[in-house]
Amino acid sequence: MKSLSKINRRTFLKGTAATAAASISAPAIVRAADRELRILTWEGYAGPEWLDKFKSDTGATVNIVYAGSADEMFAKMQGSQAADFDLVSFDTSLFPRYVDAKLIQPMDQSKIPNIKNIAPEFADVKAVMRGQDRYGLPFAWGSLPLVYDTAAFPAAPESWEVMWDEQYAQQMLWMDDANNSITLAALIVGAANPYQLTDEDFAKIKEKLIAQKKLSLSYYAGFDDGVNLFAQNGIKLMFSMGEPQVPTLVKKGIQAALTIPKEKAVGWLDCWELSAGAKDVDLAYAWMNACMDSAVGKILTEKNGYGNTTNVDVNKTAGMTYGDKLSWLETAENYEKRVAVWNEIKAS
């Protein structure tokens, strides 16, 4: 296992990524200039290496909307009852919410031949299934780690409690995300189950996060927002949105690194899902099939820093081997209550 303190020295090989892109298999669909694919996703999930090739192979127009948070993504899907998008991507904890709201539909796996490339550990994830019906295609994984400035911390902080240290007041950032913030706080306060919280747990978490708010410079939404605030304001610590923020900070001249503290960190597994309002279902399947090519997995990890589900060797080379230190997201006991509590914390 590569030391987490050295992950910031990871090299993302642009040349390798470009070479890999050339081998991505073309979707087996008929070209049609008037076809349109509408995607709601996260930054980095529609890379030009496979997006441009997909558009060239299909002749289709691809319109992409990037979400800044899980709450924003759900609101966009719910606002149009899924009619505005053909595909969406979210993590395993949110499937019941989307399925119960009838915002996504089961997949026909026979239309995704590259599904055979998914590594065994991601092939049978129970969270994406309802009986025999598959609702999600695992695509990318990672963590929400503690990012820190190595100039201020020569050794990686061992505990999340460092974000309650008053000597770093106004030099910290916290992600504006209800579910992930409350899950992390649950890990920190020692809740028995961070996904099945009691009223007593919620009270402790609310008190803990209100105390942290007083010390943070700002909440942020979106990878770029967090990176820019970190780089421009002398930030020392950040509850981050994931591994890719570290190399982006390094490019800006920040001596950034990440670590998974002793309390663990939130781990996520994002999937592609077929919107209940999909207009061109075959085009959506073609996109998912293209994304399951192992060459895309290689680019996803080497260029963007996400763990991938189709190229295990690349994960190992990139040091993405700390899954045992992550608390993989599960369905929350009451998502609406978490949003309400988080809004109370922000308004405090």
TIFI-559081 format. One record per residue (C-alpha): residue number from 1; residue in one letter; chain; x, y, z. Coordinates in steps of 0.02 Angstrom, whole numbers, plus 50000, padded with zeros to 5 digits. Example, Ala and Ser with C-alpha at 12.3 -4.5 7.8 and 13.67 -1.06 7.14 Angstrom:
[pt 1,"A","A",[50615,49775,50390]];
[pt 2,"S","A",[50684,49947,50357]];
This chain:
[pt 1,"M","A",[50000,50000,50000]];
[pt 2,"K","A",[50070,50170,49951]];
[pt 3,"S","A",[50087,50293,50093]];
[pt 4,"L","A",[49942,50416,50089]];
[pt 5,"S","A",[50061,50559,50123]];
[pt 6,"K","A",[50143,50525,49955]];
[pt 7,"I","A",[49987,50519,49849]];
[pt 8,"N","A",[50008,50701,49802]];
[pt 9,"R","A",[50164,50650,49704]];
[pt 10,"R","A",[50061,50540,49589]];
[pt 11,"T","A",[50098,50574,49405]];
[pt 12,"F","A",[49954,50578,49283]];
[pt 13,"L","A",[50022,50526,49113]];
[pt 14,"K","A",[49940,50630,48978]];
[pt 15,"G","A",[50030,50534,48842]];
[pt 16,"T","A",[49970,50368,48909]];
[pt 17,"A","A",[49793,50433,48921]];
[pt 18,"A","A",[49795,50492,48742]];
[pt 19,"T","A",[49862,50325,48682]];
[pt 20,"A","A",[49732,50231,48781]];
[pt 21,"A","A",[49593,50337,48706]];
[pt 22,"A","A",[49635,50273,48534]];
[pt 23,"S","A",[49592,50095,48586]];
[pt 24,"I","A",[49421,50134,48661]];
[pt 25,"S","A",[49293,50028,48573]];
[pt 26,"A","A",[49162,50118,48471]];
[pt 27,"P","A",[48979,50101,48526]];
[pt 28,"A","A",[48882,49985,48410]];
[pt 29,"I","A",[48745,50107,48360]];
[pt 30,"V","A",[48689,50188,48200]];
[pt 31,"R","A",[48754,50363,48169]];
[pt 32,"A","A",[48622,50498,48168]];
[pt 33,"A","A",[48660,50683,48167]];
[pt 34,"D","A",[48498,50729,48254]];
[pt 35,"R","A",[48524,50617,48405]];
[pt 36,"E","A",[48555,50698,48573]];
[pt 37,"L","A",[48618,50626,48737]];
[pt 38,"R","A",[48583,50725,48896]];
[pt 39,"I","A",[48694,50685,49045]];
[pt 40,"L","A",[48689,50745,49226]];
[pt 41,"T","A",[48853,50698,49309]];
[pt 42,"W","A",[49009,50748,49406]];
[pt 43,"E","A",[49163,50837,49341]];
[pt 44,"G","A",[49284,50711,49265]];
[pt 45,"Y","A",[49154,50582,49213]];
[pt 46,"A","A",[49142,50640,49032]];
[pt 47,"G","A",[49324,50661,48988]];
[pt 48,"P","A",[49368,50724,48813]];
[pt 49,"E","A",[49467,50564,48779]];
[pt 50,"W","A",[49306,50463,48771]];
[pt 51,"L","A",[49177,50601,48750]];
[pt 52,"D","A",[49251,50664,48586]];
[pt 53,"K","A",[49269,50488,48517]];
[pt 54,"F","A",[49090,50447,48567]];
[pt 55,"K","A",[49025,50600,48475]];
[pt 56,"S","A",[49131,50558,48323]];
[pt 57,"D","A",[49075,50377,48320]];
[pt 58,"T","A",[48891,50413,48344]];
[pt 59,"G","A",[48869,50582,48262]];
[pt 60,"A","A",[48764,50629,48413]];
[pt 61,"T","A",[48761,50789,48512]];
[pt 62,"V","A",[48805,50768,48697]];
[pt 63,"N","A",[48743,50897,48821]];
[pt 64,"I","A",[48820,50883,48994]];
[pt 65,"V","A",[48766,50966,49156]];
[pt 66,"Y","A",[48887,50953,49302]];
[pt 67,"A","A",[48817,50949,49479]];
[pt 68,"G","A",[48905,51031,49626]];
[pt 69,"S","A",[48830,50918,49759]];
[pt 70,"A","A",[48720,50765,49783]];
[pt 71,"D","A",[48579,50877,49843]];
[pt 72,"E","A",[48588,50983,49686]];
[pt 73,"M","A",[48588,50828,49575]];
[pt 74,"F","A",[48432,50756,49655]];
[pt 75,"A","A",[48344,50925,49645]];
[pt 76,"K","A",[48379,50936,49459]];
[pt 77,"M","A",[48312,50761,49427]];
[pt 78,"Q","A",[48160,50786,49537]];
[pt 79,"G","A",[48122,50957,49465]];
[pt 80,"S","A",[48081,50885,49294]];
[pt 81,"Q","A",[48031,50712,49354]];
[pt 82,"A","A",[48188,50651,49261]];
[pt 83,"A","A",[48127,50718,49093]];
[pt 84,"D","A",[48278,50832,49069]];
[pt 85,"F","A",[48410,50694,49067]];
[pt 86,"D","A",[48447,50525,48989]];
[pt 87,"L","A",[48586,50476,49109]];
[pt 88,"V","A",[48636,50522,49286]];
[pt 89,"S","A",[48777,50466,49399]];
[pt 90,"F","A",[48770,50454,49589]];
[pt 91,"D","A",[48836,50344,49729]];
[pt 92,"T","A",[48768,50184,49804]];
[pt 93,"S","A",[48688,50267,49955]];
[pt 94,"L","A",[48558,50358,49850]];
[pt 95,"F","A",[48478,50216,49751]];
[pt 96,"P","A",[48324,50194,49863]];
[pt 97,"R","A",[48290,50379,49854]];
[pt 98,"Y","A",[48296,50384,49663]];
[pt 99,"V","A",[48208,50217,49637]];
[pt 100,"D","A",[48067,50258,49758]];
[pt 101,"A","A",[48045,50428,49675]];
[pt 102,"K","A",[48034,50338,49506]];
[pt 103,"L","A",[48175,50444,49435]];
[pt 104,"I","A",[48279,50299,49363]];
[pt 105,"Q","A",[48234,50137,49274]];
[pt 106,"P","A",[48305,49959,49267]];
[pt 107,"M","A",[48441,49922,49140]];
[pt 108,"D","A",[48448,49792,49003]];
[pt 109,"Q","A",[48621,49721,49035]];
[pt 110,"S","A",[48625,49634,48866]];
[pt 111,"K","A",[48642,49807,48787]];
[pt 112,"I","A",[48803,49840,48884]];
[pt 113,"P","A",[48925,49706,48820]];
[pt 114,"N","A",[49073,49790,48907]];
[pt 115,"I","A",[48992,49752,49074]];
[pt 116,"K","A",[49103,49598,49070]];
[pt 117,"N","A",[49251,49712,49107]];
[pt 118,"I","A",[49192,49761,49281]];
[pt 119,"A","A",[49309,49694,49416]];
[pt 120,"P","A",[49234,49558,49528]];
[pt 121,"E","A",[49230,49670,49683]];
[pt 122,"F","A",[49112,49789,49591]];
[pt 123,"A","A",[49013,49665,49487]];
[pt 124,"D","A",[48885,49614,49618]];
[pt 125,"V","A",[48856,49769,49723]];
[pt 126,"K","A",[48690,49740,49810]];
[pt 127,"A","A",[48648,49924,49825]];
[pt 128,"V","A",[48621,49941,49636]];
[pt 129,"M","A",[48498,49796,49627]];
[pt 130,"R","A",[48312,49779,49663]];
[pt 131,"G","A",[48278,49594,49653]];
[pt 132,"Q","A",[48342,49540,49482]];
[pt 133,"D","A",[48338,49717,49412]];
[pt 134,"R","A",[48498,49816,49394]];
[pt 135,"Y","A",[48483,50004,49419]];
[pt 136,"G","A",[48665,50054,49421]];
[pt 137,"L","A",[48829,50022,49330]];
[pt 138,"P","A",[48980,50049,49446]];
[pt 139,"F","A",[49102,50168,49363]];
[pt 140,"A","A",[49214,50264,49485]];
[pt 141,"W","A",[49260,50259,49669]];
[pt 142,"G","A",[49359,50356,49794]];
[pt 143,"S","A",[49356,50443,49961]];
[pt 144,"L","A",[49316,50609,50042]];
[pt 145,"P","A",[49482,50627,50131]];
[pt 146,"L","A",[49566,50759,50235]];
[pt 147,"V","A",[49672,50870,50124]];
[pt 148,"Y","A",[49810,50970,50208]];
[pt 149,"D","A",[49955,51086,50169]];
[pt 150,"T","A",[50116,50991,50200]];
[pt 151,"A","A",[50206,51156,50236]];
[pt 152,"A","A",[50097,51171,50391]];
[pt 153,"F","A",[50093,50984,50428]];
[pt 154,"P","A",[50257,50894,50389]];
[pt 155,"A","A",[50172,50737,50455]];
[pt 156,"A","A",[49994,50695,50405]];
[pt 157,"P","A",[49863,50736,50538]];
[pt 158,"E","A",[49809,50576,50623]];
[pt 159,"S","A",[49634,50630,50672]];
[pt 160,"W","A",[49491,50732,50600]];
[pt 161,"E","A",[49490,50824,50766]];
[pt 162,"V","A",[49624,50937,50692]];
[pt 163,"M","A",[49480,51028,50607]];
[pt 164,"W","A",[49420,51082,50778]];
[pt 165,"D","A",[49590,51153,50827]];
[pt 166,"E","A",[49568,51340,50854]];
[pt 167,"Q","A",[49745,51380,50798]];
[pt 168,"Y","A",[49686,51345,50620]];
[pt 169,"A","A",[49529,51452,50632]];
[pt 170,"Q","A",[49481,51530,50464]];
[pt 171,"Q","A",[49612,51421,50379]];
[pt 172,"M","A",[49494,51275,50349]];
[pt 173,"L","A",[49361,51230,50220]];
[pt 174,"W","A",[49212,51113,50235]];
[pt 175,"M","A",[49111,51037,50094]];
[pt 176,"D","A",[48931,51095,50077]];
[pt 177,"D","A",[48848,50925,50069]];
[pt 178,"A","A",[48717,50869,50194]];
[pt 179,"N","A",[48731,50680,50187]];
[pt 180,"N","A",[48921,50668,50177]];
[pt 181,"S","A",[48949,50800,50311]];
[pt 182,"I","A",[48834,50713,50434]];
[pt 183,"T","A",[48908,50542,50394]];
[pt 184,"L","A",[49085,50605,50426]];
[pt 185,"A","A",[49032,50689,50587]];
[pt 186,"A","A",[48950,50526,50641]];
[pt 187,"L","A",[49116,50436,50617]];
[pt 188,"I","A",[49206,50571,50716]];
[pt 189,"V","A",[49086,50569,50866]];
[pt 190,"G","A",[49088,50379,50868]];
[pt 191,"A","A",[48908,50340,50819]];
[pt 192,"A","A",[48874,50153,50822]];
[pt 193,"N","A",[48813,50157,50642]];
[pt 194,"P","A",[48847,50315,50540]];
[pt 195,"Y","A",[48703,50272,50423]];
[pt 196,"Q","A",[48571,50232,50554]];
[pt 197,"L","A",[48579,50379,50673]];
[pt 198,"T","A",[48477,50400,50831]];
[pt 199,"D","A",[48405,50564,50896]];
[pt 200,"E","A",[48550,50568,51020]];
[pt 201,"D","A",[48674,50546,50876]];
[pt 202,"F","A",[48595,50690,50780]];
[pt 203,"A","A",[48607,50803,50932]];
[pt 204,"K","A",[48793,50766,50953]];
[pt 205,"I","A",[48827,50787,50768]];
[pt 206,"K","A",[48735,50953,50758]];
[pt 207,"E","A",[48832,51022,50906]];
[pt 208,"K","A",[48997,50959,50833]];
[pt 209,"L","A",[48968,51033,50661]];
[pt 210,"I","A",[48908,51200,50727]];
[pt 211,"A","A",[49072,51212,50824]];
[pt 212,"Q","A",[49168,51173,50665]];
[pt 213,"K","A",[49073,51302,50564]];
[pt 214,"K","A",[49138,51439,50679]];
[pt 215,"L","A",[49316,51389,50633]];
[pt 216,"S","A",[49297,51367,50444]];
[pt 217,"L","A",[49326,51507,50321]];
[pt 218,"S","A",[49187,51445,50209]];
[pt 219,"Y","A",[49081,51303,50145]];
[pt 220,"Y","A",[49108,51259,49963]];
[pt 221,"A","A",[49018,51165,49823]];
[pt 222,"G","A",[49111,51091,49675]];
[pt 223,"F","A",[49291,51035,49648]];
[pt 224,"D","A",[49351,51198,49572]];
[pt 225,"D","A",[49269,51304,49707]];
[pt 226,"G","A",[49360,51208,49843]];
[pt 227,"V","A",[49526,51211,49752]];
[pt 228,"N","A",[49517,51398,49715]];
[pt 229,"L","A",[49468,51444,49893]];
[pt 230,"F","A",[49610,51335,49961]];
[pt 231,"A","A",[49740,51410,49845]];
[pt 232,"Q","A",[49687,51592,49865]];
[pt 233,"N","A",[49661,51601,50053]];
[pt 234,"G","A",[49808,51514,50137]];
[pt 235,"I","A",[49701,51364,50184]];
[pt 236,"K","A",[49785,51228,50287]];
[pt 237,"L","A",[49647,51096,50303]];
[pt 238,"M","A",[49497,51042,50199]];
[pt 239,"F","A",[49361,50910,50209]];
[pt 240,"S","A",[49382,50871,50025]];
[pt 241,"M","A",[49274,50812,49882]];
[pt 242,"G","A",[49401,50680,49833]];
[pt 243,"E","A",[49572,50630,49772]];
[pt 244,"P","A",[49575,50739,49614]];
[pt 245,"Q","A",[49580,50900,49715]];
[pt 246,"V","A",[49758,50861,49773]];
[pt 247,"P","A",[49847,50859,49602]];
[pt 248,"T","A",[49746,51013,49551]];
[pt 249,"L","A",[49810,51105,49705]];
[pt 250,"V","A",[49987,51047,49671]];
[pt 251,"K","A",[49976,51121,49496]];
[pt 252,"K","A",[49931,51286,49579]];
[pt 253,"G","A",[50091,51279,49682]];
[pt 254,"I","A",[50012,51217,49844]];
[pt 255,"Q","A",[50105,51082,49940]];
[pt 256,"A","A",[49946,50979,49961]];
[pt 257,"A","A",[49924,50799,50013]];
[pt 258,"L","A",[49783,50691,50077]];
[pt 259,"T","A",[49762,50569,50218]];
[pt 260,"I","A",[49631,50452,50290]];
[pt 261,"P","A",[49626,50489,50478]];
[pt 262,"K","A",[49604,50356,50612]];
[pt 263,"E","A",[49415,50383,50620]];
[pt 264,"K","A",[49407,50330,50436]];
[pt 265,"A","A",[49337,50433,50293]];
[pt 266,"V","A",[49182,50422,50186]];
[pt 267,"G","A",[49204,50308,50036]];
[pt 268,"W","A",[49096,50320,49881]];
[pt 269,"L","A",[49056,50212,49730]];
[pt 270,"D","A",[48977,50310,49587]];
[pt 271,"C","A",[48875,50225,49452]];
[pt 272,"W","A",[48790,50267,49289]];
[pt 273,"E","A",[48600,50260,49298]];
[pt 274,"L","A",[48469,50264,49161]];
[pt 275,"S","A",[48347,50406,49187]];
[pt 276,"A","A",[48163,50364,49193]];
[pt 277,"G","A",[48141,50508,49071]];
[pt 278,"A","A",[48271,50450,48945]];
[pt 279,"K","A",[48223,50495,48767]];
[pt 280,"D","A",[48356,50397,48673]];
[pt 281,"V","A",[48382,50241,48776]];
[pt 282,"D","A",[48494,50155,48648]];
[pt 283,"L","A",[48611,50305,48644]];
[pt 284,"A","A",[48618,50302,48834]];
[pt 285,"Y","A",[48667,50118,48830]];
[pt 286,"A","A",[48801,50157,48701]];
[pt 287,"W","A",[48875,50288,48819]];
[pt 288,"M","A",[48877,50167,48966]];
[pt 289,"N","A",[48957,50033,48858]];
[pt 290,"A","A",[49094,50154,48804]];
[pt 291,"C","A",[49126,50201,48986]];
[pt 292,"M","A",[49150,50018,49034]];
[pt 293,"D","A",[49300,50001,48918]];
[pt 294,"S","A",[49457,49966,49021]];
[pt 295,"A","A",[49547,50104,48924]];
[pt 296,"V","A",[49423,50229,48997]];
[pt 297,"G","A",[49458,50158,49169]];
[pt 298,"K","A",[49643,50188,49140]];
[pt 299,"I","A",[49614,50370,49093]];
[pt 300,"L","A",[49492,50397,49236]];
[pt 301,"T","A",[49625,50346,49362]];
[pt 302,"E","A",[49786,50408,49282]];
[pt 303,"K","A",[49721,50577,49228]];
[pt 304,"N","A",[49582,50618,49351]];
[pt 305,"G","A",[49636,50522,49505]];
[pt 306,"Y","A",[49476,50422,49531]];
[pt 307,"G","A",[49478,50237,49567]];
[pt 308,"N","A",[49401,50143,49421]];
[pt 309,"T","A",[49299,49982,49410]];
[pt 310,"T","A",[49371,49905,49252]];
[pt 311,"N","A",[49561,49913,49269]];
[pt 312,"V","A",[49624,49845,49436]];
[pt 313,"D","A",[49808,49852,49388]];
[pt 314,"V","A",[49796,50038,49357]];
[pt 315,"N","A",[49715,50062,49528]];
[pt 316,"K","A",[49860,49974,49611]];
[pt 317,"T","A",[49990,50075,49518]];
[pt 318,"A","A",[49902,50236,49568]];
[pt 319,"G","A",[49902,50189,49752]];
[pt 320,"M","A",[49713,50171,49762]];
[pt 321,"T","A",[49728,50030,49888]];
[pt 322,"Y","A",[49658,50107,50047]];
[pt 323,"G","A",[49480,50045,50033]];
[pt 324,"D","A",[49497,49960,50203]];
[pt 325,"K","A",[49511,50132,50283]];
[pt 326,"L","A",[49347,50194,50208]];
[pt 327,"S","A",[49169,50186,50269]];
[pt 328,"W","A",[49074,50146,50109]];
[pt 329,"L","A",[48916,50248,50092]];
[pt 330,"E","A",[48753,50162,50132]];
[pt 331,"T","A",[48573,50220,50128]];
[pt 332,"A","A",[48539,50343,50268]];
[pt 333,"E","A",[48403,50317,50398]];
[pt 334,"N","A",[48315,50478,50348]];
[pt 335,"Y","A",[48391,50581,50209]];
[pt 336,"E","A",[48266,50722,50224]];
[pt 337,"K","A",[48307,50739,50409]];
[pt 338,"R","A",[48492,50749,50368]];
[pt 339,"V","A",[48459,50890,50245]];
[pt 340,"A","A",[48353,50981,50374]];
[pt 341,"V","A",[48487,50963,50510]];
[pt 342,"W","A",[48622,51021,50391]];
[pt 343,"N","A",[48521,51174,50344]];
[pt 344,"E","A",[48501,51213,50529]];
[pt 345,"I","A",[48689,51198,50551]];
[pt 346,"K","A",[48722,51317,50406]];
[pt 347,"A","A",[48595,51440,50472]];
[pt 348,"S","A",[48666,51438,50650]];
